[in-house]
Amino acid sequence: MARRHNRAWQRLTPLYELEIIEGLEAVVLDELRGLPAVQPEPLQRPGLIALRYAGPPEALLRLRSVQAVYARLVFPIPRPKALLGQQYWDQLCAAIDAVRALHPPEAFATFRISAAGRESSVMQRLRDQLAARTGLRPVAEEGDLLLRLRRPLDGSSGWEVLIRLAPRPLSARRWRVCNWPGALNATVAYAMAQWTRPSADDRVLNLMCGSATLLIERLMLAPARSAVGCDTDAQARACAETNLAAAGLEACIEAWDATALPVPEASFDVLLADLPFGQLIGSHQQNLELYPRVLSEAARVTRPGGCFCAITHELRLWERLVAAAAAWTLQEVWPIKLPFGGGYLRPRIYLLRRV
């Protein structure tokens, strides 16, 4: 049955598009190398990776470095109205049915069309007919089934319809049952954990762990000899424990102050931290005091040769402190672009090596 389903899917489209965090392209391409028959195409726009893929679409839904995955259908039509013609309508509906078949029947209740001129009479007809054909309710925001209509990015003729393969973004992890203000994007946490070259022998500490996004993504990559998250906020610790349980993972969540850790020197091999950006959490004035103390204490508890991977938006402050810190060498820096409040933040990820 699975083979028949895969063959039917491949007759629909071998084209896909990945929505990613800008700056994580290398991590995404590295993860894609683990899939057979993947052919990435030239990047046509920042934050997107187009590819041809001949394998089962379920494998794309297991990608952890991407925000969302879309099937891409190309229609040789002059305008979207032609999608209502029988030939193209049947093709579109078959693709929607194939996407829904990847999930339990109750996974989809609503749909949304994202397109220029979405209030036009043509788009209204398209919404009405899709609602009648699928039994799904059209919504203006956050639909389970998401369709995007656009002109091809390479400037060629026709129109494209992109259908998201899952009822929610892949970055919205199933284990995140407790949300915490300012929680790190899970795909960014995945990349940070990857850059530490995880090993089962690691002793891992997640400073100021919040809801444990970094700790969970690290433990999902590989087991650890020991794994600890610390936070002074009791609600954050409870949230972290809830998410760890939902992920089926075990770690110690401690009420430790990241600037005064009650452990001996060189207790850990890997440190991870989503440092306060000074916006949703903390302030720049507080960071002026917090950051140097965290960096110094991290050096004390990290073994020589160990690493500290941290993300922050306080670029000048952090880089000045790292440059002056004799205990650390700066190994890598990755600038990224994070969606935030209708705009973007441009934090950087730093990998430090303990001298």
C-alpha positions as CSV (number, residue, x, y, z in Angstrom):
1,M,0.0,0.0,0.0
2,A,2.8,2.4,0.9
3,R,4.6,1.8,-2.4
4,R,1.4,2.4,-4.4
5,H,0.9,5.7,-2.4
6,N,4.5,6.8,-3.1
7,R,4.1,6.1,-6.9
8,A,0.9,8.0,-6.9
9,W,2.5,10.9,-5.2
10,Q,5.5,11.0,-7.6
11,R,3.1,11.2,-10.5
12,L,1.7,14.4,-8.9
13,T,5.0,16.3,-8.4
14,P,8.7,15.6,-7.7
15,L,9.2,19.3,-6.8
16,Y,9.4,20.6,-3.3
17,E,10.3,23.8,-1.5
18,L,11.8,24.2,2.0
19,E,11.2,27.2,4.1
20,I,14.2,27.8,6.3
21,I,15.9,30.2,8.7
22,E,18.3,32.4,6.7
23,G,21.8,31.5,7.8
24,L,21.1,27.8,8.4
25,E,21.4,26.8,4.7
26,A,24.5,24.6,5.3
27,V,22.8,22.8,8.2
28,V,19.7,22.1,6.0
29,L,21.8,20.9,3.0
30,D,23.8,18.6,5.3
31,E,20.6,17.0,6.7
32,L,19.3,16.6,3.1
33,R,22.4,14.5,2.3
34,G,20.9,11.8,4.5
35,L,18.0,11.4,2.0
36,P,18.3,9.4,-1.2
37,A,17.6,11.0,-4.6
38,V,17.6,14.6,-3.4
39,Q,18.6,17.2,-6.0
40,P,18.8,20.7,-4.5
41,E,18.2,23.4,-7.1
42,P,20.0,26.8,-7.2
43,L,18.7,29.1,-4.4
44,Q,16.3,31.6,-5.9
45,R,15.4,33.5,-2.8
46,P,16.9,33.8,0.8
47,G,15.1,31.6,3.2
48,L,14.0,29.0,0.6
49,I,15.6,25.8,-0.8
50,A,14.0,24.3,-3.9
51,L,14.7,20.6,-4.7
52,R,13.7,17.6,-6.7
53,Y,13.0,14.5,-4.6
54,A,12.0,11.0,-5.7
55,G,11.6,9.4,-2.3
56,P,8.6,9.1,0.1
57,P,7.3,12.5,1.2
58,E,7.1,11.2,4.8
59,A,10.9,11.5,5.0
60,L,10.7,15.2,4.3
61,L,8.3,15.6,7.3
62,R,11.1,14.2,9.6
63,L,13.5,17.0,8.7
64,R,14.4,19.0,11.8
65,S,16.4,21.9,10.3
66,V,13.6,23.4,8.2
67,Q,10.6,25.6,9.1
68,A,8.2,24.0,6.7
69,V,8.0,21.7,3.6
70,Y,5.8,22.4,0.6
71,A,4.9,20.4,-2.5
72,R,5.3,22.6,-5.6
73,L,3.0,22.2,-8.5
74,V,3.7,24.1,-11.7
75,F,0.7,25.0,-13.9
76,P,1.1,26.3,-17.5
77,I,-1.7,28.8,-17.1
78,P,-1.9,32.6,-17.8
79,R,-3.8,33.4,-14.6
80,P,-5.1,31.6,-11.5
81,K,-8.7,31.5,-12.9
82,A,-7.6,28.6,-15.1
83,L,-7.1,26.5,-12.0
84,L,-10.9,26.1,-12.0
85,G,-10.8,24.3,-15.3
86,Q,-11.3,20.6,-15.0
87,Q,-7.8,19.4,-15.9
88,Y,-5.9,21.6,-13.5
89,W,-8.6,21.4,-10.9
90,D,-8.4,17.7,-10.8
91,Q,-4.6,17.9,-10.5
92,L,-4.8,20.4,-7.7
93,C,-7.4,18.3,-5.8
94,A,-5.3,15.1,-6.2
95,A,-2.3,16.9,-4.7
96,I,-4.4,18.1,-1.7
97,D,-5.8,14.6,-1.2
98,A,-2.2,13.2,-1.2
99,V,-1.1,15.7,1.4
100,R,-4.0,14.9,3.6
101,A,-3.4,11.2,3.3
102,L,0.0,11.7,5.0
103,H,-1.8,12.5,8.2
104,P,-4.8,11.2,10.3
105,P,-8.2,12.3,9.0
106,E,-8.8,14.7,11.9
107,A,-5.5,16.6,11.3
108,F,-7.1,19.1,8.9
109,A,-10.1,21.2,9.8
110,T,-9.3,24.5,8.1
111,F,-7.5,25.8,5.0
112,R,-6.0,29.1,4.0
113,I,-5.0,30.5,0.6
114,S,-2.0,32.9,0.5
115,A,-1.9,34.9,-2.7
116,A,-1.8,38.4,-4.1
117,G,-5.3,39.6,-4.6
118,R,-6.7,37.1,-2.2
119,E,-9.9,39.1,-1.9
120,S,-10.6,39.0,-5.7
121,S,-13.7,37.3,-7.1
122,V,-11.4,34.6,-8.6
123,M,-9.8,33.8,-5.2
124,Q,-13.3,33.8,-3.6
125,R,-14.5,31.2,-6.2
126,L,-11.4,29.1,-5.6
127,R,-12.0,29.2,-1.8
128,D,-15.6,28.3,-2.2
129,Q,-14.9,25.4,-4.5
130,L,-12.1,24.1,-2.3
131,A,-14.3,24.3,0.8
132,A,-17.0,22.3,-1.0
133,R,-14.5,19.7,-2.4
134,T,-12.5,19.2,0.8
135,G,-15.0,19.8,3.5
136,L,-12.5,22.2,5.2
137,R,-13.4,25.6,6.5
138,P,-11.6,28.6,5.0
139,V,-9.8,30.9,7.4
140,A,-7.9,34.2,7.1
141,E,-5.0,33.1,9.4
142,E,-3.2,30.0,10.4
143,G,-5.0,27.4,8.4
144,D,-4.2,23.7,8.8
145,L,-4.0,23.2,5.0
146,L,-1.9,26.0,3.6
147,L,-1.8,26.8,-0.1
148,R,0.3,29.5,-1.7
149,L,-0.2,30.8,-5.2
150,R,2.5,32.8,-7.0
151,R,4.4,33.4,-10.2
152,P,7.5,31.2,-10.6
153,L,10.5,32.7,-8.8
154,D,12.8,32.1,-11.9
155,G,10.7,34.5,-14.0
156,S,9.2,31.7,-16.2
157,S,5.6,31.7,-17.4
158,G,2.7,30.1,-15.6
159,W,1.7,29.9,-12.0
160,E,2.8,27.7,-9.0
161,V,0.8,26.3,-6.2
162,L,2.7,25.3,-3.1
163,I,0.9,23.0,-0.6
164,R,2.4,22.7,2.9
165,L,2.9,19.0,3.7
166,A,1.9,19.3,7.4
167,P,-1.0,21.0,9.3
168,R,1.6,23.1,11.2
169,P,5.2,24.2,10.6
170,L,7.8,21.5,11.3
171,S,9.5,24.0,13.6
172,A,6.4,23.7,15.9
173,R,7.6,20.5,17.6
174,R,5.1,18.1,18.9
175,W,7.0,18.0,22.2
176,R,6.5,21.7,22.8
177,V,3.3,21.3,24.9
178,C,4.4,24.1,27.2
179,N,5.2,27.4,25.5
180,W,7.5,29.9,27.2
181,P,7.9,33.6,26.3
182,G,11.0,34.1,24.1
183,A,11.5,30.4,23.6
184,L,14.1,29.7,20.9
185,N,13.1,28.5,17.5
186,A,13.5,24.7,17.5
187,T,15.3,24.6,14.1
188,V,17.9,27.1,15.4
189,A,18.3,25.0,18.5
190,Y,18.8,21.9,16.3
191,A,21.5,23.7,14.4
192,M,23.3,24.8,17.6
193,A,23.2,21.3,19.0
194,Q,24.6,20.0,15.7
195,W,27.5,22.5,15.7
196,T,28.7,21.1,19.1
197,R,29.3,17.7,17.3
198,P,27.2,15.8,19.9
199,S,28.6,12.6,21.4
200,A,27.2,10.1,23.9
201,D,30.1,10.9,26.2
202,D,29.1,14.6,26.5
203,R,28.3,16.1,29.9
204,V,25.8,18.8,28.7
205,L,24.6,21.9,30.5
206,N,21.9,24.2,29.2
207,L,22.3,27.6,30.9
208,M,19.1,29.6,31.6
209,C,17.2,26.8,29.9
210,G,13.7,28.3,29.9
211,S,11.4,25.6,28.4
212,A,14.4,23.4,27.5
213,T,14.3,23.8,23.7
214,L,18.1,23.6,23.4
215,L,18.4,20.7,25.8
216,I,15.7,18.7,24.0
217,E,17.1,19.2,20.6
218,R,20.5,18.2,21.8
219,L,19.2,15.0,23.4
220,M,17.2,14.1,20.3
221,L,20.4,14.1,18.3
222,A,22.4,11.8,20.6
223,P,22.3,10.6,24.2
224,A,24.6,12.2,26.7
225,R,26.6,11.0,29.7
226,S,24.8,13.6,31.7
227,A,22.3,16.4,30.8
228,V,21.4,19.3,33.0
229,G,19.3,22.4,32.4
230,C,19.2,25.3,34.9
231,D,17.0,28.3,35.4
232,T,16.2,30.4,38.4
233,D,12.5,30.8,37.4
234,A,10.3,28.0,38.9
235,Q,7.7,28.3,36.1
236,A,10.4,28.0,33.5
237,R,11.7,24.8,35.2
238,A,8.2,23.3,35.3
239,C,7.7,24.1,31.6
240,A,11.1,22.5,30.8
241,E,10.1,19.3,32.7
242,T,6.7,19.2,30.9
243,N,8.4,19.4,27.5
244,L,11.1,16.9,28.4
245,A,8.3,14.4,29.4
246,A,6.4,15.1,26.2
247,A,9.6,14.4,24.2
248,G,10.2,11.1,26.1
249,L,13.6,12.4,27.4
250,E,15.2,12.6,30.8
251,A,17.4,15.4,32.1
252,C,18.0,17.1,35.4
253,I,16.4,20.5,35.7
254,E,18.0,22.5,38.5
255,A,17.3,25.9,40.2
256,W,20.8,27.1,39.6
257,D,22.0,30.6,38.9
258,A,24.0,30.6,35.7
259,T,26.4,33.1,37.2
260,A,27.2,31.0,40.3
261,L,26.9,27.3,39.5
262,P,27.2,24.9,42.5
263,V,29.5,22.5,40.6
264,P,33.3,21.9,40.5
265,E,35.5,23.3,37.8
266,A,35.5,21.5,34.5
267,S,32.3,19.7,35.2
268,F,30.9,19.9,31.7
269,D,32.0,19.2,28.1
270,V,29.3,21.2,26.3
271,L,27.4,24.3,27.3
272,L,24.4,25.7,25.4
273,A,22.7,29.0,26.0
274,D,20.0,31.2,24.5
275,L,21.2,34.4,26.1
276,P,18.6,37.1,27.0
277,F,18.2,39.4,24.0
278,G,17.2,42.3,26.2
279,Q,13.8,42.6,24.5
280,L,11.1,40.0,25.5
281,I,13.4,38.9,28.4
282,G,15.8,41.1,30.3
283,S,17.1,44.5,29.2
284,H,20.4,45.8,27.8
285,Q,21.2,47.3,31.2
286,Q,20.8,44.0,32.9
287,N,22.8,42.2,30.2
288,L,25.8,44.6,30.8
289,E,26.0,42.9,34.2
290,L,24.8,39.4,33.3
291,Y,26.9,38.6,30.2
292,P,30.4,38.9,31.7
293,R,29.4,36.9,34.8
294,V,27.9,34.1,32.6
295,L,30.9,34.0,30.3
296,S,33.3,33.8,33.3
297,E,31.3,31.1,35.1
298,A,30.9,29.1,31.9
299,A,34.7,29.1,31.6
300,R,35.0,27.8,35.1
301,V,32.7,24.8,34.6
302,T,33.8,23.8,31.1
303,R,36.7,21.4,30.7
304,P,39.7,22.5,28.6
305,G,38.8,21.7,25.0
306,G,35.1,21.8,25.7
307,C,32.7,24.2,23.9
308,F,30.1,26.8,24.6
309,C,27.5,27.5,21.9
310,A,25.4,30.6,22.5
311,I,23.0,32.8,20.6
312,T,22.4,36.4,21.3
313,H,21.2,39.7,19.8
314,E,23.6,41.7,22.0
315,L,26.3,41.5,19.3
316,R,28.7,44.3,20.4
317,L,28.5,43.4,24.0
318,W,29.1,39.7,23.6
319,E,31.9,40.1,21.0
320,R,33.7,42.6,23.1
321,L,33.6,40.2,26.1
322,V,34.7,37.2,24.1
323,A,37.6,39.1,22.5
324,A,38.8,40.0,26.0
325,A,38.3,36.6,27.5
326,A,41.6,34.6,27.8
327,A,39.7,31.4,28.7
328,W,37.9,31.2,25.3
329,T,38.8,31.2,21.6
330,L,36.1,32.1,19.1
331,Q,35.8,29.2,16.7
332,E,32.8,30.0,14.5
333,V,30.1,32.7,14.1
334,W,26.8,32.2,12.2
335,P,24.6,35.3,11.6
336,I,20.9,34.3,11.2
337,K,17.7,36.1,10.4
338,L,14.8,35.3,12.8
339,P,11.1,36.2,12.2
340,F,9.9,38.4,15.1
341,G,6.7,40.4,15.5
342,G,6.1,40.9,11.8
343,G,9.7,41.8,11.2
344,Y,13.1,40.2,11.8
345,L,15.8,40.0,14.4
346,R,19.4,39.4,13.3
347,P,21.1,37.5,16.1
348,R,24.3,35.5,15.8
349,I,25.3,32.1,17.0
350,Y,28.8,31.8,18.6
351,L,30.8,28.6,19.1
352,L,33.5,29.2,21.7
353,R,36.3,26.7,22.6
354,R,37.7,26.5,26.1
355,V,41.4,27.1,26.1
